[in-house]
Amino acid sequence: MLSEGESAFVALHRDTYPRIFRFVRRRVDDPQVAEELAADVFRVAWQKWDEASSVDVAWLFTVARNLLGNAYRSHRRQVALHERLRESVVTGDVAGNGYSLVDEVLDSLREKDRDILQLAYWDQLTVLEIAAVLQCRESAAKVRLHRAREAFRKLLPTGSGAVAQKLGA
């Protein structure tokens, strides 16, 4: 049996989710990303449920707008990093295959290694910030980042030293 607060939240979700989803969907190309962002709006609402005296529709739309802004910024950082890596790999490669080389190497890494490299280079987090995200000590984050860089370097074909230098590996 649900408490009064839980029942109120379920009713809020039932009544407003379609509107929030449509708002997000109009601004995002991928329907799956839109679903994730809309769900995140209600995750935030649930986390703030006890603290907030009332959660209204306008507040939900504000949260959605903020989450969209975060998603846009994250996407731009990812594109910028891919571009920087591609430029550093494409030395003498007119066909532009450097971009696929970086993607191929990143895709072949273990998820843990790829994630920490993305935190460091896509999101431009410091080691201390990475440690906070991964919920580990700073020394553990340094070791993980070092190992991820080494794994990246080992997967690079010979002659791709510019990328390894860019990653500080």
LINVENCOR-V416075 format. One record per helix or strand. SS is the DSSP state (H for helix, E for strand). FROM is the first residue (numbers start at 0). LEN is the number of residues. If there is no record, write none. Layout:
ss:SS from:FROM len:LEN
ss:SS from:FROM len:LEN
This chain:
ss:H from:3 len:22
ss:H from:30 len:18
ss:H from:56 len:33
ss:H from:97 len:11
ss:H from:110 len:12
ss:H from:126 len:8
ss:H from:137 len:18
ss:H from:160 len:6
